[in-house]
Each structure stands twice: as structure tokens, then as C-alpha cells.
Amino acid sequence: MRLWLLDLASEQDGGPVIALWMKAGDGSTWLARVRYTPSFYLVGNLDGAAELLRAEGLRFERCSRRVRGKPVEALRVYVDREDLEDYAGRLLRRMPALEAYEDDVRITVKYLMDVGLRPCSWLEVDGLDVGAEDGVRVLECCEVREADEAPPPALKVVSMDMVVFGEKGSPRAERDPIRLITLCFDDGRIIQLEGDEAEIIRSFISTVREADPDIIVGFGSNRFQWSYLAERAKRIGVRMAVGRLGAEPRMSVHGHVSIRGRLNIDLEDMARDIPELTVETLEEFVRYLGIDARLDTIEEYELGDLWREDRRRVKNYSAQRSEAILRAFDAIREFIFSLSELTGMPADYVLTASAGFRVESYLMRLAPRAGELIPRRTEIAHVSYPGGLVKEPIRGMHEDVAVLDFRSMYPSLIIKYNISFDTLSDDGENIAPSGHRFRARPEGFLPMALKTLLEERRKIQERLKAAPHGSVEARILDARQRAIKIIANAVYGYTGWSGARWYSREVAEATTAWGRDVIASTMRKAEELGMKVIYSDTDSVFLKNYHGKLEKLVEWIEVELGLEAKLEKIFKRIIFTEAKKRYAGITADGGIEVAGLETVRGDWSGIAREAQYETVKALLETGDPAQALKKAREYVQALRNHQVDLRKLIIWKQITRPLSEYSATQPHIVVAKQLMSEGWRIQPGDKVGFIVTAGSGPLYSRAKPYFKVSRDEVDWEYYVEKQVVAACGRILEAVGISAEKILESSERTLIDFFG
């Protein structure tokens, strides 16, 4: 049969069994149970090891492999059990001269590597159909192999939203019941379950089992909703049997909730990785994706009163959220599937995983092909190293600026100079500006991995050009090439990550050193050709006087440096402040791009970010500093007239570690500790919102939870001087207007504004 791999798990039945959950083209669900004997490797002094393994009754074979590029002789040991790491540890205590490899790799990962399979891809499966279990067709005695690629089959999707609240503080599963669960199905149905909590939970379970979705999508479901549901179900004596074949959800080793036979996708995992989001709410996430979804925001602290006073409004909001979650998933589903297929991670884990783990999973898939043994994961103390070259900008406003961008600079440098942990050598021919040396031959593991990625991306982009615009094929191909780009660009950073299996500070240092050299030589050449470099940042150069000269520079880069560069964009007008990585520009078509300024940083109030953006916009569109000053003054006047929505005054700060590790003088920590004492749940990763109130004490003593502040308590002058004037002044000072001018009356003439 031709089946699409949805998910997989390991089972025990007298030995390890891999359960492959798959979908057929007709929508039917299939479970293939495949017997599998995992293995690990022993390296070192192999004398006597064979005798011990025979005495243990183990099957093994001698083989040649590589450890970080160094050839070794190894014994591959097959063990018909799942606890490889514990078992290998017991063996090593009797053979201390040996090292074990790949015993700490999860059994499902090992299976995919050994057989050459990927999640979210089509498989050819030969097996014996032994009948159905609870509507799932079961195959045994299976042989499985990869099949030709094709779009995914039709999958049933349901999104869910849950309403809970505490009478005081955050809801707690040991105390506060579930009030409402909303389910939105991809066939257009919306079901809302309310009333008696036991009936809500039973109806939820029966509805999921009857609808039998392949994917359950939520927002905050991993961190909160599934554990809350499980605890409430336990208290009323109900099994949360929402998985296929009646399985209950369980927390996986990866930190996400696993639901047997289904994908549990939490979009909050993706939102938390997007730095542009001030707070990782569903509202901001769908806005970031460009989805026009109506969401009548209700804050957590409002839920209790609204449930009693206007329940219909809460139900409508929950329905809006559930619909928005479904639409958001539909917008990114091809990207999720592509990232899963590329990395080898199941789709419900790949969003939870960090960039480092995604890269590592991809490299682990390639390791068997290269004969490379997968090193053990060991924690190494982080050592910093110089990053990319960033040239100080020429402060002020500039007209007609071209941005030249190096395409995949770091991947290209790794390939060009054969930079890899296995080519690092004292006598290597390729000498980095950092002093590290790398052999030119043979090809290293990392260059091989990157060549594979970039060649695949090139093929996909060629197919994308030929695909009908807006077609399913085009969406899938575009998602795949974006997934490849993300992994390729993260390989360099992975090597400098102290938690990496293939950690190599030398590789990371050499890569950035060569990158700095490339940018420096490009800037020199640009100036030789008569261009003016006003800024550079890691892999891009901002140029003036480029007309008739840019083509020569691009050709020089290709011929002399062996790299590829292209004209990324042309700014009609651009402004640089006093700092690196902080600028704003407008393109010929009116698009505004902002980098590093307060308007794109989440730790400033909404009014400061809005005021700065509108000031920048006025300056870029008109080129007239007086118009920008006028716009900044409008916001000052609005604040002094108290005509600003209190929500725009909220300052959000993230809690990155346990509250006990903070000093008590930071405003958001003082507020967080206050909320904790009142019953609110605050944990690392959360963001705390506060408003600064009037008074004479230090700032931390005047910060209050945003939902406890009334309009007459606000320190409006703080928001004028420390927020709006500070943010807008950064822009205006770059064009010669002091921040103090913003506070002067707008009725004055503009004659003396400059200087």
C-alpha cells in the first residue's frame, strides 16, 4: 500500500515494536506494527569485547566507521530491548576501555535512520492486513520503504479552545472547573460544550473519538490545556481517551503532549519563536501571519465576571479563537510538514524543538550515509567568539540606497573552505583569518550536509517557477524551500551551541572570521569602484552612488570571492540612528522596513512603539523632519490630554528564570511577585504587563499590574518623557532635532528647530 506517515511511537511486545500511524489517499487510517531490533556501537579496545558479547548472547558485527571524521573500528551491537543506554552502561562497567555510541538516541529516531524514512512523507508498505481495531486498519509483518513524493492526503483537522478561570488569580486544575470547550472542525462545524463539567469532558472525549481527527490544533495546549484537562478528568474519574485505540495524552520527553495516532500541534510554540511579537497571544500571532480574523479580546482577569454577566460574549470569543487557530494552522501547515520531513522530527514536535535540535536531527539523518557515528550529548561550558562584521552606520537620512545581500553567506563559506569538525587539522590548506586550519579534501560532513540542502532547494525553486501561481503545488514547494533555508542558515550557529552533539567552537569561529573578511574586502572594493558604504551588517552592504557600478561589484564577488551576491532591495529613503542594527527605510513601492528600533521591540509600551513608527513613517514618506516632529508632538499632546487607551501604556517584560533568582528592584519582577502572592500563575517564559503610576518613589514601587490601574492613577508624564519622547527622539536626533524640541509647544514656528 501507499501510505503517508503521520506519526510514530514505540511499543513493547516481547521486544521493541515501532507503531507507524499512517493515512491512505482515501482518508482511511492505518497502523503498521513493525518489529525492530535497535543497535548501538562500541569503539575502543575491542579485544575481549566480542567474547563478552557472545557470553551475553548478543548479535554483533565488526564494522568501520568514523568518529568526528577519524576512522575507527567498531562493534555494532544489536539488542532486542528499548533501554539501550542503561544496557550499554552496564556493559561498559565491565569493559571500561570501550566507548558507546548511539545508545542515547531514541528508538523511534534510530528506526527512521536505519530504514531511511521521514515523517510527513509517503511510504510503500507491504504487510498483512489483520483486521480493524476501533476503526483503524492494522498491518503486521511489514516491510516499509520510502515512496515518491506527492502532496499530503486529505487530513481531518479540529482546533480547540478552552475557557477556565479562577475566582481569584489564575485558574488551578485542583480547584477551578472547566466552563467551556469549543471545537472547530475543518468541515465548518463548530461545537461548544458547556454546563456540568463531567459532561463537558465526557462529551469532549466522545466528540473527538467520533470525529476521529488526524490533527488537533490549539494555542497554549502543550503548556496548559492538556494538563488541565487531564487533571480535571482524573478528579471526576474519567479517562482522557482522546488518542486512537483509546490512548490517553502523555507528556513526551521533548516537552510536548503526545496523543497516540494523532498530531497535537500547539501554535503557541511557533509564536514564542517570533521575536517581532510583543506578547505571544493568538491575536498577535494571526496578525503576524496576515490573517484577517476578528478577535474580540477578553483578558484572563475579565473572564470570571463576564461569564456571569455576559456569557454569550465569552462563548463568541471562544468560537472566534477556535476559528482563528484553524485558519492559522491552514496558513502554515505545509511549512510544518516540510520542516518535519526535512528534519525527521514528527510534526507535533518540530515546532516545540529549538533551532539547534532541528539542525541536529537533520544531521543525524545524514550521519549513517557518511559512516559517521553520532556523538553523545554532553554539556560544554559556552565560550563566546566574535560574530559577523557590523560597520557603524553613517548617522542621518539618506536617499537612494541599494542593499547588496550575500546569498547564504555562511553555508557558502562552509562549503567553499570545507569548514567542518572532521576537516579541522593543524596542517590544513584552508587557513581562516582566526588561525584555524581545515583540509581541502576530502569533503567534510558539514559541507556535504549543506550541499545536499542547497541543491535540494535549488531544484525546488526551479519547480516552483513552473508551478501555477497560487496552486497547491506552489504552496507546498514554497514551504519546502523555506524550511530548507531555515535549516541551512542555522547549521553554522549549531556548531557554536554548547549543547550540540557535533559542537565545534573552531568551526563557528572560523566561519564568522571568513565572513568578516568577505564583508571587509567587499566594502573596500565598493569604495574603489566609487560607491559609498553607509552601513554593513554581517552579510549585507548598504551602498550609495551605486548606479552603473553595482553590476561590476557583483561580478567581482562571484569571480574573486567565489560567492553569490544579489541586489536585495533599494531604499528610496533610509534613516540610521546612532547604533548598529537600528534603521528604518522606505522602498519605491511605499513599503516600510524597520530594524532594531523600539517600534519592533516588545519591551516598550504600545504608545511608544506606535508613536515612533508614525514619526518614522512621516519622515520617510515626506523627507521633511518638520512633519516627523509634528507627528511626535501629536502623541505627546494625546498623552497629556489623557486620550490614550490604557492598553497602549502596558509595558511587557519576560520572565526568563525562576522569580527567586531575580532582585526585587525590577518593576516587572515586583509586579510578578505581587501577582503570585494573589494566586496568579507566573512561570519562566511568561510575560508580565505593568503600567507606571504616579508618585514619588522609585519606578519599581510605582509599577502596578496593568489590569489594576485606573486612568487617574497613570503617571502620564512618565509616558511622555521616558517612552514617547525617548523613542521618537532617537529618530529626530538623527536628523538634527533634539528630543527636547518635542516637548515645546507646537504653536511655535519651526525656524529654530534645527541646531
N, C-alpha and C positions, 0 to 999 in steps of 0.2 A: 504494500500500500504506500501511497504518497501522503505523508502526514507532516504537519507543521508543529515544531517543538515549542510548546507554551511554557512549560516549567519542568523541573525535575527534582527528585529528592531521593534519599537513600532509605532503605528498609532493611530489616533483618528477617531472614527465613532460613535458618540453618547456615547462614553466611550472608555476606553483603548482596543486596539486590538493588538495582537502580530502577526507580519508578519514573518513566517518561510519560508526562501528560501531554497529549497531542490532539490537534484538531484536523479533521479531514475537510476537504473542499466543500462538502455538503453541510458542514456545520456540526457533524457528529463528534463526540468526544471519545478519545481512545486512550487507554492506559497500557503501556508495554512494560512488563516486568522483565528485566534483563539481569541474569546472574553475572556477577563481575568479581574478579579477584584482583584487588589492588596490589601495588608493589611499592617498594622503596629501594634505595641504593645504599650500599656500604662501600666506603672508599678508605684506603689507607693500607696498612699491613694486612694483606689478605691471607697470609699463611695461618693455617689453623681455623680460619673462619668457615671454610667450606665444611670441615668436619663437624663443627658445632651446628651449622645449619642442617646438615644431614641428620644429626642426632635429634634435632628439634622436629624433624620430619617435614622440613620446608622445601619447596621447589625454588630453585635459583638458577641463574645463568651468569656466566662471566661476559663482560662487555667493555667496550672502550667508550668513554665519554669525556667531557671537558668540564672543568670547574673554573669559572671565570676565564675561560679560554685556554687553560692549561690542561693538556691531555692527561687522563688518569685511567687506570684500570679499576673497574668496579664490579661488584656483585649486585645483580638485580634480584631482589628477594620478593617472592610472591606470598602473601599472607591472606588467608581467607577470613579476614576479620576487619572491622571498621576502625578499631582503636590503634591505628598504625603507630602513632607517636609513642604511646605508652609501651607498646610491644617492642618497638625498636629501642626504646630507652632501657628496657630490661636486658635486651641482648647486648647493648653497648657496655653495660655494667660488667658483663662477663668478657667483653672484648674491648678494653679501653683504648687500644691502638687504632680503632676504627672511628670513622665519622659517618653519620647517617644523613642522607639527602632525600627530600620529598616525602618524608614521613609526616610532616606537619601540613601537608596540602590536603584540603578537604576531599573526601572520597568522590563526591559528585564532580568536582573540578578535575580530579585525576581521570575520571571516566571520560569526560568530554575531551581531554587532552589525548588520551590513549586512542580513542576511537576516531578523533578528528571531527567532532560535532560542535555545533553552535546553537545556543538558544535563539528563538525567533527566526528560524530558518527551516526550509523544507528538507525532510528526510525520506529515504526509501526504507521501508520496514518490511522484513519478511518474518512472519510469525504465525503461531497457531491461535486462531480465534476460539477462545474457551468460553464465550458467552458474555453476558452483561451483568454488571454489578451496579445496582442503583442507577441505571440508565447509562452507565459507562461501559463501552465495549473493551474487553480485556484481551491482550495478546501475550502469549508466553513463548518460550524457546525462540527468542528473537535475534535476528541479525539486523543491524542498523548501519546505514551509511548516508553520507551527505548526498542530497539531490540538487538538481539545477535550481537556481534562484527564480523566484516569482513573487508577486505581491502576496502579502499575508491573506489568509482566508477571512471570511466574514466572522467577526468575533462579537459575542454578546457583551455589552458593557453596561454597568449600572454605577451611578455615583451616589454617594450618601452624605447626609449632613445630620448632625445630632444636636439637640438642644438640651443642655443641662445648666443648672445654676445653683449657687449656694445662697442660703438666706443671708449669710454674712461671709464675704470673701469668695474665693474660688470654689467651685464645686469639688466635693471629695466623694470618691466612689464608696467609701464606707458609710456615708451619711446621706448624700443627696441623690434622689431618684432621676431616672431618665424621663424627660417630659415629652419628647417628640423625636421621631426619626423620619427623615424624608429620603425617599429613594426616587431617583430619576433615571429611567431606562432609555436606551438609545432608540427604542421604537416609539418614543414620545410620551409614554405613560409616566405619571408622577403619582406616587403613593405616599401618603402621610399617615404615620402610625402614632396615635396618642391615646391618652386615657390611663387605665391601670398599667403600671409598669411591667408587671409579669406578662400581661397580654401584649404589650408593645414588643417585648423581647421575643416572646414565642412567635408573634406574627412576623417579626423581622427574620427570624430563622426560617420559618416556613416559606416566606416570600422569596428569600434568596434561594432556598433549595428548589422551589417550584420554577422560578425563572431560570435558574442554573446559569448565571453569568460566567463568562470566562475571565472577566476583569472587573474588580471592584475598585473604584477610584474615590479618594477622599482628599481632604485638605486638613492636615493635622491628625490623621488617623493613626499613624505609627506612634507618634509621641503621646497621644492622649486617648483617642476614641476607642480603639480596640481593647486597650487595657481596662478602660472604664466599663465597657460592655461586658467584658469577661468577669469583672468583679461583681457587677450588679446581677449578672446571670447566676453566679455562684451563690450569692446571698439568697436567691429565691429558688435555688435547687434546679436550675435549667442548664443543660449542656449547650454550649455555643457551637452547635454542629453546623457551621456555615460552609465548611470545606466539603469537597467532593468525598463521597463514601462516608459522610458523617463525621469528618475530622474537625477538631477544634483549632482555632488560630493559636499559633505559638510564636514566641519571640525567637528570632533566629540569631545566630552568632554575629550577623552583620548589623544588628540593631534595627532591623525592620521586622514587621509582623508577617509571618508566612501563613498562607491559607492554602491547604492542600488542594492541588488541582486547579487553582485559580491564581491570577496575578493580583496582588494587592498593591496598587500604585498610590503613593501619597505625594501629591503635587507640592506640598509644603517643602519636601526635601529639595526640590528643584528651586523653589522660591528662596530658600535660605542660602543658596549659592549665587544669587544675583546681587552684586554689590550696589546696583542702582536703586534697589528697593529700600525705602526708609524703614518700614516695618514690613515683615513678611506676611502681610494679610492677603486674603483671597482677592480683595478689592484691588490692591496694588498689583498683584500678580496678573490678573486678567487685563488690567490696563496696560501693563508692560507688554503683554502678548498682542495688544492691539484689538482685543475682543470688546465689542460694544455690548456689554451686559449691564442691565440695570440691577444695582445692588443698593437697597435702602439700608445703609449700615446701621446696625444696632450694636452698641458696645456691651461687653460682658457684664459690666456693673448695672446696665439697664434692664437686663433680661428678666429678673425676678419681678420687678414692678410691672413691666409691660405684659408679662404672661398673665398677670392677674387683671390688668386694666384693659389690654387690647390684644388678646391672644391671636386674633386674625392677622395682625401686623407681624407678629413673630412667625406665624406659620407661612405667611407670604415671603418673609425674608429668608426663611429656611429653604423654601422652594426655589427662590432666586439663587441662593448659594449652590444648591444641588445642580440646577441647570447650568450655572456658570462653571462649575467643576467639570461637568461633562463636556462643555464646549471647549474648555481649556485643554482637556485631555485630547480631544479630537484634533486640536491645533498642533499638538506636539507628539502624537502617538507614533508617527513614522520615525521621528528623531529618537524616541525611546527605544523602539525596536531595533533601529540601526546601531545605536550605541551598545545595546545588549548583544547583538550578533557580532559586532566588531570585537568587543572585549571578552566575550564568552561568559559574561555575568548574566544571570536571569534578569528579566526586565523589571521585576519588583525590587531588585537590589541595586541596580546600576545607578538610580537616582540618589540613593542613600550613600553610596560609596564616594569617597573623596577622589580628586583627580589622580592622586598618587596610586590608589588602589586600582583605578580604571586602567592606567598605563601598565601597572604590574600584571594585571590579569591578561592584558594583550600580550605582553612579553612572555608570560608563562605558556601561553598557547603556542608561541613560536619556538620555545626552548627545545622541545623534542626534535623538531626538524633540524635544528642546528647541533644536536647532540650535546646540548648544554644542560647540566644538572641545575635544578632550581635551588639556590642557596636558602638556608634557614633565615627566618626573620629575626634579626637581633637589633635591639635599640642602641643607637650610637649617639653620643653627645653631638649636638648640632654645632658645626663650625661655619661661621659666615664667610663669604667670599665676595669680591667686587662684582657688581651686576653690569648691566649694559651702560653704554656711554650716553649721558644726557647732557647736552650743551645748554648752558644758561641762555634763556631767550633774550632777544633784544626787546626790552620793555616798550609797550605802547601799541598803537594801532597801525596796521599795515594793510596795504591794498594789493590785490592780485598776487596771491601766494600759492605756489604749487607744492604739493606734498608728494615726495617720492618715497615709495614704500618697497622694502626688500621682501620678496615673496618667500615665506617660510625660511627666514634667515637662519635660525638656529638649527633646524633639521638639515638645511642645505650645508651648513658648515660641518656638522657631524658627518655627513656623507662625504663631503669634499676631502676633509682631513682624516677620515677614518677614525674618528674620536670614539673610543669605546673602552670599557673596563678591561676587555680582553686584548686590546692592542696597545695599552699603556706599557711603555718599555723605556729603559734607560738609554737604549741605542736607537730609538725610533727615528725615522727620517723626517716626520712632520713635527716641527718644534713650535709649540704655541708661544705667544707673547708672555704667557705666565711661566714659561720654562718647562712645562710638562711635554713629554715626547710620546708620539704614537707611531706605530709601524704603519707603513703604507699598504702592506699586504701581509696576510690575507685579509679579506673584508671582515670587519668586526661585527659583533652581534647587533649593536645598536644601529650602525649604518644599514645593515641588512633589514632590520625591522622597519626603519624609516623608508628605505627604498620601496619595500613592499607596500607600505601605506600610501606613499606619494604616487606610485604607479597606479595603484587601485583608484585613487582619487582622480588622476588624470583620465583614466578610462571612463569613470562615471561622469565626469564633466563633459566628455565628448558625447556620451549617450544623452546627457541632459540637453545639449544643444539641439539634438534631433527630436527630442520628445515634445509632443504638443503642449503648448503653454497652458498651465492650469490643470493638466491631466493628472490622474492618479500616479501614473508612471513618473511624471515630472516631480511630484511632491515626494515620492519615495526616494528617487535618485538624489534630489537636493538634500533630503535629510541624511542620506548616507554620506555624501561628500562633506557635510558639516560635521558629522560625527568623526570622520577620519581626520579632519583638520584639527579638531579639539584634541584628539589623542596624539597626533604628530607634534603639535606645538607644546604638549605637556611632557614629552619624553625628556627634554633637557632638564626641566625643573625636577623631574622624578629622580634623576641621578644625584641631586643635591639634597634630597629628602632623607633625613636621618633614619626614617623607618623603612626605607626601601630594601628589598632583598638584594638588589644589584646596586647598592649605594656606592658612589664614587665621587668624592669631592673633587678629585683631579679632573674628571670629565666635565663637571659643571664649571669649574674654574677656567679650564682651557676653552670651553665653548664661549663663555662670556668675554674672555680675553680676545679671542679671534673676532668676536662681534664688535668689540670696541675698536679694534684695529681697522675693520671694514668701514665703520662709520667715520672714523677719523680720516682715513685716506679718501673716502668719498667726498667729505667736506672740502678737503684740500683741492681735489680735482675740480669740484664745482666752482671754487673761487678762481682757479686757474682759467676756467672757461668763461669767467666774467660774471658769474652768478653771486648772489649774496645769500649766505646761510644765516637765517634769523633764529633757527632753533633746530635741534635734533633730539630724538628720543628713541633709544635702543635700536630700532630697526626702520626708522623713517627720518627723512630730512625735509625741512621746510625751506623753500627757496624763493627768492625774488629775482627779477631780471632774467627769467628763465626762457623767454621766447627765443626760438631758434637755437637753443643751446642744450635743452633737456635731452633731446634725442642722442646727442654726442655723449652725454654723461651716461645714459642707459647703455649705449653700445660699449663704452669703456668698462662699465661694471661687468658686463657679460664677457668681454674679451679678457680683460686684465684680472678681474677678481673671480671669474668663473661662477658668478651668481646671477640671479634674475631679479630685476627691479622693474617697477612699473609706476606710472602716474596714478596715484591713488585718488586724488581729488584736487580741485582748485578752489581756494577760498577767495571769494570776491573781496572780503574784508575779514581781518582776524585781529584779535587783541590778546596780548600777553601781559600778565601781571608780573609781579616781582619774582615769582617762584617757578621752579621747574614743574612740568606736567600740569600746568594750570593755564588754560587758554579757552577762548571761545571764538568761533568763526561762523561765517555765513557763506554758503555756496551760491553759485549763479542762479540756481532754481529756488533760492529762498530757504533752504534747509539750514537749520542752526545746530551746530555741534558744540557741546560744552565738555571740557575735561578738567577734572580736579577741583573745580570751584565749588563753593558752598551749595550752589543750586543742585548739584548731583551728589551731595554728601548727606547721609541720613542723620548726622548728629547735630544739625542746626534746625531751628524751628521752621515750620512751613512758611511763615510770613517772611522770614529772612531769605529763604530759598526762592520764593516767588518774586520778591522784590528784586533780588539780584538778577534773576532770569529776565524779568521785564526791563530792567535797566540795561542789561547786555543786549537784549533784543532791539531796544530803541537805538542804542549806539551803533550796532551792526547794520541795521536797516537804513538808518539815515546818515551815518557817518558824522553826526553832529553831537558833540559832547553836551551841549546845552539841552538837547532833547532827553539825553540819558539822565542828566541832573534833575530835570523836571519830573521824570518818572520816579526817581528815587524819593523826591520830596513828596510826591503824592502818597507814598506808603507811610512816610513819617507823619503826614497830616492825618491819615486814616487811623494810625495808632494813637495819636494824641487826641483824636475825637472819639476814641474807643469804638471805632466802627469796623473792627476786625473780629471774625469768628474765632471763638476761643480755641477751636480745634487747630487753628493755624499757629497758635502760640506754644503748642506742645513740643518739647524737646525730648527726643528719644535717644536713649543710651543703652547699649547692650551689656548684659551681664555675661562675662566670659569665664568666670570661675566661681566657686562657692562664695557666698557672701561673707563668710568668716575670714576669708583671705584678703578682704578689702579694708582700707582705712575708712573711718566713718565720716570723713570730711568731703567726700564726693557727693554732689547733690543726688545723683540717681541711686547711689548706694543707701543714702539716708532714707530716701523715699521707698526703696525696695525693702529695707528692714522694717519700716513702718507698716508697709502692706503685709509683710509676712506675719507681723505681730497681730494683724487684724484678720488673718485667715486666708490671705491670698497666696496662691501658689507661684513662687518665683524660682526658676532654676537656670543653670548656665545655658546660654543660647537665647534666653528671653530678652526682650527689650522693655525697658521701663520708661514710661512717659510722665513728664512733670512740667509744671508751669511755675515760673518765678513770681512770687507775690511781693507786695510792697512791704517795706520795713527797713530797719537799720542794721540788722545783723548780717553776718556773712552769707554768701549765696546759698550754701548748703542748708542753712537754717530757714531760708525763705522758699525752698523748693517744696511744692506740695503735689500729691497725685493729681493728675490733670482733671479727673472727674470729680474732684472735691473743691475745685476753685470756682468762685463766682466772679462775675465781671468787675465788681467793685474791689476785689482783692488784688487784682493784677498789678504788677509793677510795670506800667506801660512805658515808662522812661527806660527801663532796662531793655525792653524790646526795641525801642527806638535806637539807643546808643550802642548796645552790645550785640544787637542782632542785625537790624536793617542797615544802620549806618556802617557797621563793621563790614558787612557783606557787600553792600553797594560801593562803599568807599574803596574797597580793593580794586574795583573796576574803574572808578572815576579817577583815582590817583594815577593809574597807568596812562591816563590821557591828560594829566596836568591839573586836575581839580582835586583839591584837598577834601578829605572826608568831612571836615568841619563845615564846608560850604553847604552840605546837605541840610544842616540844621538852621541855616539862615532863611529868612522869610522869602518865599517865592515871589513876593511882590517887588523885591529889589530888581534892579536892572542886572544884566549879565555882563556889564562892561568889565568889572573887576574880578570875575570868577577865576580867571587863569592866573597862575603865578602865586 
